[in-house]
Amino acid sequence: MDRTSISTLYDRHIPKWRSDFLVLRYAESVDRDEILAAHDEAKRELIDEVNRLTNGGPEHHAFTIGFARRATAGYKRPMLLLHDPKRLSQIASKFGTLQLILAGKAHPQDDEAKSLIRQIIGASTHRSTGIKLVYLRNYDLRTAKLMITGADPWLNKPKPPMAAMWAETHKYCQVGTDPRTR
C-alpha cells in the first residue's frame, strides 16, 4: 500500500476511505491544522523530488499549481493556463510567489500531443514572467501521487462536458487543502 502524509491522516480519521470514496465527505471533521500539516509534508516531498529531477528551483513556500495528464491536444487544455503570461505575472505580483508544476505523456503516435508538450517545455524556459514553471518529462504513478498530494490546487480545465467529475473530486480530497481558505 502506498503511503502519503494525506493517506496516513485519512487512515487514522476516516478508515474506510480507500474502499468507499463517499466517506471522504467526513474529511470536514478532521482538524484543519492536521490537514495543513499533512499537506505541507506532502508539498515538501513534491518540491524536493521536482528539484532532484529538474533543478528547476521550485520553492517550498510558494503557491504551487499542479497539472498533469495524458497530453491530448484540445481536451485538458494545459496551455489555457499559460496563454496570458502577463496576467500570470500580475497575479503573482499581487498575491506572492506562484509556481507551476506540469507533467504528462503523449501517445507515441500522437504528433499533436507531442507538439503540445514542446510548447509547454518552451514556456518553461521563458522566464520573463517571474513565474517558475517546471515540466516533468517522465510522468508516472509515483509522480502523480506526489503532485496530487503536494500541489496547493490540482488544476483541471477540460472542455465541458468531458470531465470525469468523480475522479477530480477524489483528487481534490487527496490534495488535503482548499486553496480558497489557505
N, C-alpha and C positions, 0 to 999 in steps of 0.2 A: 504494500500500500504506500502510495506516495504521500509524504507529509510536507505541509507548508505551515507557516505560523497561523494562517487563517483556518486551515482544515483542523489543526490541533485545537484551536479555540472552539470551533463548531463541534468537534467530537466531544469536548467537555460540556458544552452548554446545550447542544441540540443533537443528541447521539444518533438519531435516525436520519439525519440529513443526507447521508450517502445513498440510502435506498429510497427515500421519498423526498424529492426536492420541494414539495409543497410545504414541508415543515420549516423551510428557510424563512417563512414569514415570522417565525419566532426569534429571528435574529434581532428584532427590535428590542427584545427583552435583555439582550446581552449588554453589559456595561459598556458605555461608549468609550471610556478610557482603555478598556481591554481590547476593543476592536481597533482603536487607533494605534495602540502599541503593536498589535499583531500586524497591522498594515505597514507600519513603519519598519518592522523587521523584514517583511516581505519586500518592501521597496529597497532597503539596503542590499538585500540579496540580488535583486534585479540590477541595480546600478553597478554593484561590484562585478557581476557577470558581464554586463554590457561593456564596462571599461576593460575587463580582461580580454574580451573578444575583439574589441574595436579600437581601444584607446580614443574613443570618441569624446570623452570628457564630460558625460552627464554627471550632475551633482546630486547628492542625496537630498538636499533641502529644496530643490527646485520642483515646481509643479510639473508633473510628468504625465503626458498623454500617451497612452499605448494604443497601437492599431496594428493588427496582424491578421492576415487572411491569405487564402489561396488567391494569388493575383489573377483577377479576371477583369479585363478592361470593361468598364461601364457598370458593373454590378455593385461592388462595395465602395467604389469611388474614393480611394485614398488621396487622389490629387485634389479633391474638394477642399481638404484641409490646407493644402499648400498653394491654392490658386491665387491667394492675395497676401503675399509676404509682407507688404506694408501694413496691412490690418493686423497680422500676427504680431508684428513688431510693436504696433501701438498698444495692443493688449498686454504684451509683456512689459512695456514701459509703464503702463498704468497699474498692473497687478503684481509685478515681480517676475522673477526668472521663470521662463517657460521652456520646456524641452519636449521633444517628440521622439519616441522610440517606435519605429515601424519595422515590420518583418513580413515575410511571405515567400511563397514559391509560385513559380509559373509551371504549368504543364509543359513538358519538353517540346510539344508541337504547337504551343500557343504563342506565336510570334508577337501578337498584340499585347499579351500579358508581359512578355519579356521586355517589350518596349516601355511599358508602364513602369516596370521595376527600374529600368535605366533612367527614366525621368525622375523617379524618387531619389535614386542614388545621386543623380545630378543636382537635385535640390539640396541634398545633404552636404554637398561640397560647396554650395553657395551660401556663405555665412554672413552676408551683409545685413541680414535682418536682426542679428544678435540672438536668434533662437537656435538652440542646439538641436540638431536633427541627426539621428543615427538610424541606419538601416542594417538590420541583422540578416545576413545572407543565408545562413543555414538554419532556417526556421524549422523547429521540430516540436514534439510534445513537451519536452523539458523546457524549452524556451517559452512555449505558450503558457505553461503553468507559472513561470516566473513573471511573465508580462501581465497575465490576468490578475495575479495577486499583488503585484508590485506597482502597477500603474495607478495614478490617482483617479482618473477616469479611464475606462476602457471604451474607446470610441468605436462606434458602429454607425455608418451612414449608407446603408443600402438603398437602392431605388425602391420606393414603395411599389407594389405590396410584397416585395420579395424577401422581407426579413423573417427569420425564424425567431420570433419573439421569446419563446420559452427558453431557447438556448442563450439568448442575450441576457435575459433576466437571471439565469443561473450564473452567468459570468459576472453580472453586476454584483450579485451577492458574494461572489468569490473575491471581488476587489476589497470588500470589507469596509468601504467608506463611501459616504455620499459626498461628492465634491462640493455640493452646494452648502454643506454645513461645516466644512473643514476650515 
